[in-house]
Each structure stands twice: as structure tokens, then as C-alpha cells.
């Protein structure tokens, strides 16, 4: 059993989730490579020291540059704002250090392309944090589609909807400034990744990005509250994607519906331990969607719990990500989703923006 020193950039919402996951992953999955919480940095030295004490890291760095340069840091996890992702990743990769980066890959398509090129040139593990597609239920849904259990896929509907900015009188914050912090930058990457994972590459999009609340607390808002797009997949399936941070009543509306020639699948992240499956089998009078509760027979469930229906949670998704990152480092083989997947998601977002601006269909491979 070998150890690897991990440096974590950012100690807030996602930083804490990654710190907990790194502490737990060895016990949950009995990984051959065990993380050592070597160093943490944050927005200030004081914040870094506070997180160090809270999460159990050995050292706190004055800034991310000192963390990346620390010889005891052998791999880097980025849980900092999008605008910092590229510089941190490029610095770590230049030193040959594997990088796990929270989504989106960068603050722009240019960032995502540069980061992917740097990772592939470095030849070390790179991964991006698309955690929702890793639930046992969604992993099982991927298996069902890939096996042909529901036949040929004809249509897909996916959404990522929340209501944390639904109040039009809510004051302006950092969330209302810059493309990377709008709904397309923040929420859309998860479901675009989900659509690609479940159905396959997206070939074309036709999008609409309406301005819903142009003012926030008397201040002009500078980014999007919601967006939608019709999509055509490379395999011939069609569908619809919708993203919103003003969907009143929705707390974690990462949801999808898949229609196939022999069956259908429904899933909603607000009930993440259940998958609804319809199979066109048996007498018509006995057909209908049935609820499947996840359990030890489903992917990545058993390491957490031996009882079916007991369920996994959000933190468990991050632990699964940590397992995959360690596996990629240990084996030297790419483990999905790599930075290349993050780039493909960013290209799709660029096509959505271009379609909304010009009107009409846009090909993803043009970006």
C-alpha cells in the first residue's frame, strides 16, 4: 500500500467535500494508493490555516502557487473558482503532477482547450468533477442503454434545475457576473456531460437563452438565469436540454428521461437512489414503469452499504470520484471523465451560445 501527497486548492463548499472524500476513500474502496492530506490553500493564508486545522491537512500554503510547488504535493485537486482553474492546472501539469479539477474545466472554451492540451502533453492523470453521473442509479442507467435493454434510443430529455436564484429581488452577487458564473457555466455542464454519457456525442444544437431577471437588487445582471436547447446526437437520437437556477421548488433537479424502441428510463436526482424503468414486455395490461431501488447489485453501491434500498448520498459521489482519480494515477491509464470530456462539454456550451445569438442550428464540431 503506497501513499500519495494531495494538495487541495480551495476549502469551501466543494473543498470540504473533497477533503472528506480523500480521508474516506481508502477505507470505502480499499484503494491500493492512499491519499495523504499534504497541503491546502485558499483565498488567504488565514483561511488556509483554518481549513488545515478543520480538515486535517499537514500544511497550509500561502497561496496556490506555493501549494503546487510544494515537493510533498504529488497530485493536485482544484476546488477553486472557475477563473483560477487554468493557471493552477497548467502549473501543476508542467511539474508532472496529476490534476483533478472541478467543473467547468475553465472559465472559457479557450481555457478548456489549453488545459486539455497541457494535460495530454504532460501524460499524467487528469480528471474533471462530473459527480452526478456517478450515482449507482445513473451508472446502472448507462449500463441499461449500452446493453440495448431499452432498444435503440430515439429521444432524450435532460435538465439541471435549481431555485437558489429564483427570487427576482435577491441582491446581485458574484453569481450574476460573468459567463462562467451563469447557468450555462454553472449548471449546464453537469447535464451536458450526463447526456453525452448516456446517449453519446451531441452533434448539433438549436438554443434559446432568454433574459429572465435583467436586474438584481437594482444592479444590471450580467449573465443567464436559464437556457434551453434542442439537440441532435451523432447516433441519430434527438432531444431537449434545459438548465435553470430560477426553477422555483427545484433543489437538485438533475433529471432525465430516455425513450428507446423497447423501453424507457426516468431518473431524478432528488430521489437519487431510485431508477424508473419501463420495458415493452408482457401483456399490455400489465405494463408500466417500475421503481428500482439501488442496492449491492448496482455499480459502486456495495462498498458503501450492504443493504438494498438504504441508499447513497451526495458525499458518496465525491468519494467515488476520489477512487477514480487514484486509480488513474496508480495505473497510468485514463479514467473517464478526463479533461478531454470537459473540453467536449465546453465546446457544446459554446455551440449553444452561438446558436442563441445567431438563431438556428449549430454544429458542435465547429467549436
KEFI-844455 format. One line per 2 residues: number of its first residue (from 0); for each residue x, y, z of N, C-alpha, C. Coordinates in steps of 0.2 Angstrom, whole numbers, plus 2048, in hexadecimal, padded with zeros to 3 digits. Example, Ala and Ser with C-alpha at 12.3 -4.5 7.8 and 13.67 -1.06 7.14 Angstrom:
2
0> 842:7E4:827:83E:7EA:827:842:7F0:827  840:7F5:823:844:7FB:824:840:800:827 $
! end
This chain:
367
0> 804:7FA:800:800:800:800:804:806:800  804:80B:7FB:808:811:7FA:803:817:7FC $
2> 807:81C:7FE:804:822:7FF:805:827:7FA  801:82C:7F9:802:832:7F4:800:838:7F8 $
4> 804:83D:7F8:803:844:7FB:7FE:848:7F6  7F8:84A:7F9:7F3:84E:7F5:7F3:855:7F7 $
6> 7F3:859:7F3:7F2:860:7F4:7EC:863:7F2  7E8:866:7F6:7E1:868:7F4:7E1:870:7F4 $
8> 7DF:872:7EE:7DE:879:7EE:7D7:87B:7EF  7D5:87F:7F4:7CE:880:7F6:7CB:87C:7FB $
10> 7C9:880:800:7C6:87C:806:7BF:87D:808  7BB:880:803:7B4:882:804:7B0:87C:803 $
12> 7AA:87D:800:7A5:878:7FF:7A8:872:7FC  7AB:872:7F6:7AD:86C:7F2:7B4:86A:7F5 $
14> 7B8:86F:7F8:7BE:86D:7FB:7BD:869:801  7B8:86A:805:7B7:866:80B:7B4:85F:808 $
16> 7B0:85F:803:7AE:858:800:7B4:854:7FE  7B9:857:7FB:7BF:853:7F9:7C3:851:7FE $
18> 7C4:856:803:7C8:854:809:7C5:84E:80D  7BE:84E:80E:7BB:848:811:7BC:842:80D $
20> 7BB:842:806:7BC:83D:801:7C3:83A:802  7C8:83E:802:7CF:83C:802:7D0:838:808 $
22> 7CD:83A:80E:7CE:837:814:7CB:830:814  7C5:82F:811:7C1:829:811:7C2:824:80C $
24> 7C5:826:806:7C5:822:800:7C9:81B:801  7CE:81C:805:7D2:816:806:7CE:810:80A $
26> 7CB:813:80F:7C7:80E:813:7C1:80B:80F  7BD:80F:80B:7B7:80D:807:7B9:808:802 $
28> 7BE:80A:7FE:7C0:806:7F8:7C6:802:7F9  7CA:802:7FF:7D0:7FE:800:7D5:800:7FA $
30> 7D6:806:7F8:7DA:808:7F3:7E1:806:7F4  7E5:804:7EF:7EC:802:7EF:7F0:808:7F1 $
32> 7EE:80E:7EE:7F1:815:7EF:7ED:819:7F4  7F0:81B:7FA:7ED:81E:7FF:7EF:826:7FF $
34> 7EA:82A:7FF:7EB:831:800:7EE:833:806  7F3:838:806:7F5:83B:80C:7F4:842:80B $
36> 7F0:845:810:7EE:84C:810:7F4:851:811  7F8:852:80C:7FE:856:80C:7FE:85D:80D $
38> 7FA:860:809:7FA:868:809:7F3:86A:807  7F1:870:809:7EB:873:807:7EC:87B:806 $
40> 7E9:87E:801:7E9:885:801:7E2:888:7FF  7E1:88E:801:7DB:891:800:7DC:899:7FE $
42> 7D6:89D:7FF:7D7:8A3:7FC:7DB:8A8:800  7DD:8A6:806:7E2:8A9:80A:7E6:8A4:80F $
44> 7EC:8A6:811:7EF:8A2:816:7EB:8A0:81C  7E7:8A5:81F:7E3:8A4:825:7DE:89E:823 $
46> 7DB:89F:81D:7D6:89A:81C:7D9:893:81B  7DF:893:818:7E2:88D:817:7E4:889:81D $
48> 7E6:88D:822:7E8:88A:829:7E1:888:82C  7DC:88B:82B:7D6:889:82E:7D3:883:82B $
50> 7D4:882:825:7D2:87C:822:7D7:876:823  7DD:878:824:7E2:873:826:7E0:86F:82C $
52> 7DF:874:831:7DD:871:838:7D6:86D:838  7D2:86F:834:7CB:86C:834:7CB:865:830 $
54> 7CF:865:82B:7CF:85F:826:7D5:85A:827  7DA:85C:82B:7DF:858:82D:7E5:858:828 $
56> 7E6:85D:824:7EC:85D:820:7F2:85F:824  7F8:85C:821:7FE:85D:824:800:864:824 $
58> 7FF:868:81F:802:86F:81E:7FD:873:81B  7FD:87A:81C:7F9:87F:818:7FE:883:814 $
60> 7FC:884:80E:801:888:809:7FE:88F:809  803:894:808:801:89B:807:7FC:89C:802 $
62> 7FD:898:7FC:7F9:899:7F6:7FA:893:7F2  7F6:892:7EC:7F6:88C:7E8:7FD:88B:7E5 $
64> 801:890:7E4:807:88F:7E1:80C:88C:7E5  80C:88E:7EC:810:88A:7F1:80E:883:7F1 $
66> 807:882:7F1:805:87B:7F2:807:876:7EC  807:879:7E6:809:875:7E0:810:874:7E0 $
68> 814:879:7E2:81B:878:7E3:81E:873:7E8  819:872:7ED:81B:86E:7F3:81D:867:7F1 $
70> 824:865:7F2:826:85E:7F0:822:859:7F4  81E:85A:7F9:81A:855:7FC:814:854:7F9 $
72> 812:858:7F4:80C:858:7F1:80D:854:7EA  80A:84E:7EA:80C:84A:7E4:806:84A:7DF $
74> 800:84D:7E1:7FA:84D:7DD:7F6:853:7DF  7F2:856:7DB:7EF:85C:7DD:7E7:85C:7DB $
76> 7E3:85E:7E0:7DC:85E:7DF:7DA:865:7DF  7D6:867:7DA:7D4:86F:7D9:7CD:86F:7DB $
78> 7CB:873:7E0:7C5:874:7E2:7C4:87C:7E4  7C7:880:7DF:7C7:887:7DF:7C2:88A:7DA $
80> 7C1:890:7DA:7BD:893:7D5:7C0:892:7CE  7BB:892:7C9:7BC:890:7C2:7C2:894:7BF $
82> 7C2:89A:7C0:7C7:89F:7BD:7CE:89D:7BF  7CF:899:7C4:7D6:897:7C7:7D8:890:7C4 $
84> 7D4:88C:7C1:7D5:885:7BF:7DB:885:7BA  7DB:889:7B5:7E0:888:7B0:7E7:889:7B3 $
86> 7E8:88E:7B6:7EF:890:7B9:7F1:88A:7BE  7ED:888:7C2:7EF:883:7C7:7F1:87C:7C3 $
88> 7EC:87A:7BF:7ED:874:7BB:7F4:874:7B7  7F5:879:7B4:7FA:87A:7AF:801:87A:7B3 $
90> 801:87D:7B9:807:87D:7BD:808:876:7C0  803:873:7C2:804:86C:7C5:806:867:7C0 $
92> 803:867:7BA:804:863:7B5:80B:864:7B2  80E:86A:7B2:815:86B:7B0:81A:868:7B4 $
94> 818:866:7BB:81C:863:7BF:81B:85B:7BF  817:859:7BB:815:852:7BA:810:84F:7C0 $
96> 80C:854:7C3:808:852:7C8:801:851:7C5  7FE:84B:7C7:7F7:84A:7C5:7F2:84F:7C8 $
98> 7ED:850:7C4:7E8:856:7C6:7E1:853:7C6  7DD:854:7CB:7D6:853:7CB:7D3:85A:7CB $
100> 7CF:85C:7C7:7CC:863:7C7:7C4:863:7C7  7C1:867:7CB:7BA:867:7CB:7B8:86B:7C5 $
102> 7B1:869:7C3:7AF:86C:7BD:7AD:873:7BF  7AC:877:7B9:7AE:876:7B2:7B6:876:7B2 $
104> 7B8:873:7AC:7BF:872:7AC:7C3:879:7AC  7C0:87E:7A9:7C3:885:7AA:7BE:88A:7A9 $
106> 7C0:890:7A9:7BB:895:7A9:7B9:897:7A2  7BC:894:79D:7BA:895:796:7BC:88E:792 $
108> 7BA:88E:78B:7BC:889:787:7C4:889:786  7C6:88F:785:7CE:890:785:7D1:88D:78B $
110> 7CF:88E:791:7D2:88B:797:7D2:883:796  7CC:881:795:7CB:879:794:7CF:876:78F $
112> 7D0:879:789:7D4:876:784:7DC:876:787  7DE:87C:78A:7E5:87C:78C:7E6:877:791 $
114> 7E1:876:796:7E2:872:79B:7E3:86B:799  7DF:869:794:7DF:862:791:7E5:861:78E $
116> 7E7:866:78A:7EE:865:786:7F3:864:78B  7F3:868:791:7F9:867:796:7F9:860:799 $
118> 7F3:85E:79B:7F2:858:79E:7F4:852:799  7F3:852:793:7F4:84D:78F:7FC:84D:78D $
120> 7FF:853:78D:806:854:78C:80A:851:792  807:852:798:80B:850:79E:80A:849:79F $
122> 805:845:79C:805:83E:79C:803:83C:7A3  800:840:7A7:7FE:83D:7AE:7F7:83E:7AF $
124> 7F4:83B:7B4:7ED:83A:7B5:7EA:841:7B6  7E4:842:7B2:7E0:848:7B3:7D9:846:7B3 $
126> 7D5:849:7B8:7CE:847:7B8:7CA:84E:7BA  7C4:84E:7B8:7BF:853:7B9:7B9:851:7BD $
128> 7B7:855:7C2:7B2:853:7C7:7AB:853:7C4  7A9:84E:7C0:7A2:84D:7BF:79F:848:7C3 $
130> 79D:84A:7C9:79B:845:7CE:794:841:7CE  78F:845:7CB:789:842:7CB:788:83C:7C7 $
132> 78B:83C:7C1:78B:836:7BD:78E:830:7C0  791:831:7C6:794:82B:7C9:790:827:7CE $
134> 78A:82A:7D0:785:826:7D4:784:81F:7D2  783:81A:7D7:782:813:7D4:77C:813:7D0 $
136> 777:817:7D1:771:817:7CC:773:819:7C5  776:81F:7C4:778:821:7BE:77D:81D:7BA $
138> 782:81A:7BE:786:815:7BC:783:80F:7B9  77D:80D:7BC:779:807:7BA:775:809:7B4 $
140> 773:80F:7B4:76F:812:7AE:774:812:7A8  77A:814:7A8:77F:813:7A3:780:80C:7A1 $
142> 780:807:7A5:781:800:7A4:77B:7FE:7A0  775:800:7A2:76F:7FE:79F:76F:800:797 $
144> 770:807:796:770:809:78F:776:806:78B  77C:805:78E:781:802:78A:780:7FB:788 $
146> 77C:7F7:78C:77B:7F0:78B:775:7EF:786  772:7F5:784:76C:7F4:780:766:7F2:783 $
148> 766:7F2:78A:760:7EF:78D:759:7F3:78C  75A:7FA:78A:754:7FE:788:754:7FF:781 $
150> 758:7FB:77D:758:7FB:776:75C:801:773  75B:804:76D:75E:809:76B:75B:810:76E $
152> 75F:814:770:75D:81A:773:75A:81F:76E  755:822:76F:752:826:76A:751:82E:76C $
154> 751:82E:773:750:835:776:752:836:77D  755:83C:77F:758:83D:785:756:844:788 $
156> 753:844:78E:752:84A:791:756:84B:797  75A:850:798:75E:851:79E:75E:858:7A0 $
158> 75E:859:7A7:75E:85F:7AA:762:860:7B0  765:866:7B2:768:867:7B8:765:86D:7BA $
160> 760:86D:7BF:75C:872:7C2:75D:873:7C9  75E:879:7CB:75E:87B:7D3:75A:882:7D4 $
162> 759:883:7DA:756:88A:7DB:75A:88F:7E0  760:88E:7E0:764:892:7E5:764:899:7E3 $
164> 762:89B:7DD:762:8A2:7DA:75B:8A4:7D8  756:8A0:7DA:74F:8A1:7D8:74C:8A8:7DA $
166> 74E:8AB:7DF:74B:8B1:7E2:74E:8B7:7DD  749:8BA:7DA:74C:8BF:7D5:74E:8C5:7D9 $
168> 74D:8C6:7E0:74F:8CB:7E4:755:8C9:7E8  758:8C3:7E6:75E:8C2:7EA:764:8C6:7E7 $
170> 768:8C8:7EC:76E:8CD:7EA:773:8CA:7E5  776:8CE:7E1:77B:8CC:7DD:781:8CA:7E1 $
172> 784:8C4:7DE:78A:8C1:7E1:78F:8BF:7DC  794:8BC:7DD:799:8B9:7D8:795:8B5:7D3 $
174> 790:8B2:7D6:78C:8AD:7D1:789:8B1:7CB  788:8B7:7CC:784:8BB:7C6:789:8BF:7C2 $
176> 790:8BD:7C3:795:8C0:7BE:799:8BB:7BB  79A:8BC:7B4:79E:8B8:7B0:79B:8B2:7AE $
178> 79D:8B0:7A7:79A:8AA:7A4:79B:8A3:7A8  7A1:8A3:7AB:7A2:89C:7AE:79E:89B:7B5 $
180> 79B:8A1:7B7:797:8A0:7BE:790:8A0:7BC  78E:8A0:7B6:787:8A0:7B4:785:899:7B4 $
182> 77E:897:7B2:77C:891:7B2:77F:88C:7AD  781:88F:7A7:785:88B:7A2:78C:889:7A5 $
184> 78F:88D:7A9:795:88C:7AB:795:887:7B2  790:888:7B5:78F:885:7BC:78C:87E:7BC $
186> 786:87E:7BA:781:878:7BA:782:874:7B4  782:877:7AE:781:874:7A7:787:86E:7A6 $
188> 78D:86F:7A9:792:86A:7A7:790:863:7AA  78D:863:7B0:78B:85D:7B3:786:859:7AE $
190> 781:85C:7AC:77C:858:7A7:77F:857:7A0  783:85C:79E:786:85A:797:78A:854:798 $
192> 78E:854:79D:792:84E:79E:78E:848:79F  788:848:7A3:783:843:7A4:781:840:79D $
194> 77F:845:799:77C:843:792:781:83F:78E  787:842:78E:78C:83F:78A:78E:838:78D $
196> 78E:837:794:78F:831:797:78A:82B:795  784:82E:795:77E:829:794:77D:827:78D $
198> 77D:82C:789:77B:82C:782:781:82C:77D  785:830:77E:78B:831:77A:78C:838:778 $
200> 791:839:773:793:840:771:78D:844:76F  78D:84A:770:788:84F:76D:78B:852:767 $
202> 787:851:762:789:854:75B:787:85B:75A  781:85D:75B:77E:863:75A:77A:866:75F $
204> 779:86C:760:775:86F:765:771:875:762  76B:876:764:767:87D:762:765:87F:769 $
206> 767:885:76B:766:887:772:763:88E:773  760:88F:779:75D:895:77B:760:897:782 $
208> 762:89D:783:765:89F:789:761:8A6:78B  75B:8A5:78E:757:8AB:78F:75A:8AF:796 $
210> 759:8B5:796:75B:8B9:79B:755:8BA:7A0  755:8B7:7A6:74F:8B6:7AA:74F:8BC:7AF $
212> 754:8BD:7B3:755:8C2:7B8:75B:8C7:7B6  75A:8CC:7B2:75F:8D0:7B0:762:8D4:7B5 $
214> 75E:8D5:7BB:761:8D9:7C0:761:8D5:7C6  766:8D5:7CB:767:8D2:7D1:768:8D7:7D6 $
216> 763:8D9:7DB:764:8DE:7E0:765:8E4:7DD  763:8E6:7D7:764:8ED:7D4:76A:8ED:7D0 $
218> 76E:8E7:7D0:774:8E7:7CC:773:8E3:7C6  775:8E5:7C0:774:8E1:7BA:778:8DA:7BB $
220> 774:8D5:7B9:777:8CE:7B9:77B:8CD:7B3  781:8CA:7B3:785:8C9:7AE:786:8C2:7AB $
222> 781:8BD:7AD:782:8B7:7AA:77B:8B3:7AA  77A:8AD:7A8:774:8AA:7A7:771:8A6:7AD $
224> 76A:8A7:7AD:767:8A3:7B3:765:89C:7B0  763:89B:7AA:761:895:7A7:763:894:7A0 $
226> 763:88E:79D:764:88D:796:761:887:794  75F:886:78E:75D:880:78B:75F:87E:784 $
228> 760:878:782:762:876:77C:75F:870:779  75D:870:773:75B:86A:770:762:867:76D $
230> 763:860:76E:769:85D:76C:768:857:767  76D:856:763:76D:850:75F:774:84D:761 $
232> 773:846:762:779:842:764:77C:83F:75E  783:83D:75E:786:83A:758:783:833:756 $
234> 77F:830:75B:77C:829:75A:775:82A:757  773:830:756:76D:831:753:767:833:757 $
236> 768:832:75E:763:834:763:762:83B:763  75D:83E:765:75C:845:766:759:846:76E $
238> 759:84C:76F:757:84E:776:757:855:778  757:856:77F:756:85D:781:75A:85E:788 $
240> 75D:863:789:761:865:78F:75E:86B:792  75D:86B:798:75B:871:79C:75F:872:7A2 $
242> 761:879:7A3:765:87A:7A9:762:881:7AC  762:881:7B3:75F:887:7B6:761:887:7BD $
244> 763:88D:7C0:764:88E:7C7:75E:892:7CA  758:893:7C6:753:896:7C9:74C:892:7C8 $
246> 74D:88B:7C8:748:887:7C8:745:886:7CF  740:88A:7D1:73D:88A:7D7:73B:883:7DA $
248> 73E:881:7DF:73C:87A:7E2:741:875:7E1  745:876:7DC:74A:871:7DA:750:872:7DE $
250> 753:86D:7E1:759:86D:7E6:75F:86A:7E2  75E:864:7DF:763:861:7DC:760:85D:7D6 $
252> 75D:861:7D1:759:85E:7CC:75E:85C:7C6  763:857:7C8:767:854:7C2:762:84E:7C0 $
254> 75F:84E:7BB:75A:849:7B9:75A:848:7B2  758:842:7B0:758:840:7A9:753:83B:7A8 $
256> 751:83A:7A1:74C:835:79F:74F:833:798  74F:82C:797:752:829:791:74D:825:78E $
258> 74B:826:788:747:822:784:74A:81D:77F  749:817:780:74C:812:77B:747:80E:777 $
260> 749:80A:772:744:806:76F:741:800:772  744:7FF:778:741:7F9:77C:740:7FB:783 $
262> 741:801:785:740:803:78C:742:80A:78D  742:80C:794:743:813:795:746:813:79C $
264> 749:819:79E:74D:81A:7A5:74B:821:7A7  74A:822:7AD:749:828:7B1:74D:828:7B7 $
266> 750:82E:7B8:754:82F:7BE:754:836:7C0  754:837:7C7:754:83E:7CA:758:83E:7D0 $
268> 75D:843:7D0:762:843:7D5:760:844:7DC  75A:847:7DC:757:848:7E3:754:842:7E6 $
270> 754:83D:7E2:753:836:7E5:759:831:7E2  75F:833:7E4:765:830:7E0:765:828:7E1 $
272> 762:825:7E6:763:81E:7E7:75D:81A:7E3  75A:81D:7DE:755:81A:7DB:755:81B:7D3 $
274> 754:816:7CF:754:816:7C8:74D:814:7C6  74A:817:7C1:743:815:7BF:744:812:7B8 $
276> 742:80B:7B7:744:808:7B1:73D:805:7AE  73C:806:7A7:736:803:7A4:739:7FF:79E $
278> 736:7F9:79E:738:7F4:799:732:7F2:795  733:7F2:78E:72D:7F0:78A:72C:7E8:78A $
280> 72B:7E5:78F:72A:7DE:790:724:7DC:793  722:7D6:791:71C:7D3:795:715:7D6:792 $
282> 710:7D4:795:709:7D7:793:709:7DF:794  706:7E2:790:705:7E9:790:702:7EB:797 $
284> 6FD:7E8:799:6FA:7E9:7A0:6FE:7E9:7A6  704:7E6:7A5:708:7E5:7AB:70F:7E9:7AA $
286> 70F:7ED:7A5:715:7F2:7A4:714:7F8:7A8  71A:7FB:7A9:71A:801:7AD:722:802:7AF $
288> 723:808:7B1:72A:80A:7B4:72A:807:7BB  730:804:7BD:731:801:7C3:737:804:7C7 $
290> 736:805:7CD:73B:809:7D1:741:804:7D3  747:805:7D1:74C:800:7D3:750:804:7D9 $
292> 751:801:7DF:755:804:7E4:75C:802:7E3  761:806:7E4:768:804:7E3:76A:800:7E9 $
294> 76E:7FB:7E7:771:7F7:7ED:778:7F4:7EB  77A:7EF:7EE:781:7EC:7ED:782:7E9:7E6 $
296> 77C:7E8:7E2:77D:7E5:7DB:77E:7EB:7D6  77E:7F1:7D8:77F:7F7:7D4:786:7F9:7D5 $
298> 789:7FD:7CF:790:7FF:7CF:792:803:7D5  797:802:7D9:79A:806:7DE:796:807:7E4 $
300> 791:803:7E5:78C:803:7EB:78F:7FF:7F1  791:7F9:7F0:793:7F5:7F5:799:7F7:7FA $
302> 79E:7FB:7F7:7A3:7FD:7FC:7A0:802:801  79B:805:800:798:80A:805:793:806:80A $
304> 78F:801:807:78A:7FE:80B:788:7F7:808  786:7F3:80D:784:7EC:80A:77D:7EB:80A $
306> 779:7F0:80C:772:7F0:80C:76F:7F3:806  76B:7F0:802:767:7F3:7FC:762:7F8:7FF $
308> 761:7FD:7FB:75C:802:7FD:75F:807:803  765:806:806:767:80A:80B:76A:811:808 $
310> 76D:810:802:76E:816:7FF:775:819:800  778:81D:7FB:77E:821:7FB:77C:828:7FA $
312> 781:82C:7FC:77F:834:7FC:784:838:7F8  784:83E:7F8:788:843:7F4:78F:842:7F6 $
314> 791:841:7FC:798:840:7FE:79B:83A:7FB  797:835:7FA:799:82F:7F8:79B:82F:7F0 $
316> 798:834:7ED:79A:835:7E6:7A1:838:7E5  7A3:83C:7EA:7AA:83F:7EA:7AF:83A:7EC $
318> 7AD:835:7F0:7B2:830:7F2:7B3:82B:7EC  7AE:82A:7E8:7AF:826:7E2:7B3:82A:7DD $
320> 7B3:830:7DD:7B7:834:7D9:7BF:833:7DB  7BF:834:7E2:7C6:833:7E5:7C9:82C:7E3 $
322> 7C5:827:7E3:7C7:820:7E1:7CA:820:7DA  7C6:823:7D6:7C7:823:7CF:7CE:827:7CD $
324> 7CF:82C:7D1:7D5:830:7D0:7DB:82C:7D2  7DA:829:7D8:7E0:825:7DA:7E2:81F:7D6 $
326> 7DC:81C:7D3:7DD:817:7CE:7E1:819:7C8  7DF:81F:7C5:7E3:822:7C0:7EA:823:7C1 $
328> 7EB:826:7C7:7F2:827:7C9:7F6:820:7C9  7F3:81C:7CD:7F6:815:7CE:7F8:811:7C8 $
330> 7F3:811:7C3:7F4:80D:7BD:7F7:810:7B8  7F7:817:7B8:7F9:81B:7B2:7F5:81B:7AC $
332> 7EF:818:7AD:7EA:818:7A7:7E5:81D:7A8  7E2:820:7A3:7DD:825:7A4:7D7:822:7A7 $
334> 7D3:825:7AC:7CD:823:7AE:7C8:829:7AD  7C3:827:7AA:7BD:82C:7A8:7BA:82F:7AE $
336> 7B9:836:7AE:7B9:83B:7A9:7C0:83E:7AA  7C4:83E:7A4:7CA:842:7A4:7C9:849:7A2 $
338> 7CE:84D:7A2:7CE:854:7A0:7CB:854:799  7CC:84F:795:7C9:84F:78E:7C2:84F:78E $
340> 7BF:84C:793:7B7:84C:793:7B5:853:796  7B9:856:79A:7B7:85D:79C:7B8:862:796 $
342> 7BC:861:792:7BD:865:78C:7B7:864:787  7B5:85E:786:7AF:85C:782:7A9:860:785 $
344> 7A8:860:78B:7A2:863:78E:7A3:86B:78D  7A9:86D:78E:7AA:875:78C:7A8:876:785 $
346> 7AA:872:780:7A9:873:779:7A1:873:778  79D:86F:77C:796:86F:77B:793:875:77E $
348> 796:878:783:793:87E:786:795:884:781  79A:884:77E:79C:889:779:797:889:773 $
350> 795:883:771:790:882:76C:78A:884:76E  788:883:774:781:885:776:781:88D:776 $
352> 786:890:779:787:897:779:786:89A:772  78A:897:76D:78A:89A:766:783:899:763 $
354> 780:893:764:779:892:762:774:897:764  774:899:76B:770:89E:76D:771:8A5:76B $
356> 777:8A6:769:779:8AD:767:777:8AE:760  778:8A9:75B:777:8A9:754:770:8A6:752 $
358> 76D:8A2:756:767:89F:754:768:899:74F  765:893:751:767:88D:74C:76B:888:74F $
360> 76C:883:74C:770:87D:74E:778:87F:74D  77C:87C:752:783:87D:752:786:876:753 $
362> 78B:874:74F:78F:86E:750:794:86F:756  794:86A:75A:799:86A:760:7A0:86A:75D $
364> 7A1:866:758:7A8:865:756:7AB:86B:752  7A7:871:752:7A9:877:74F:7AD:87B:754 $
366> 7AD:879:75B:7B0:87D:760:7B6:879:763 $
! end
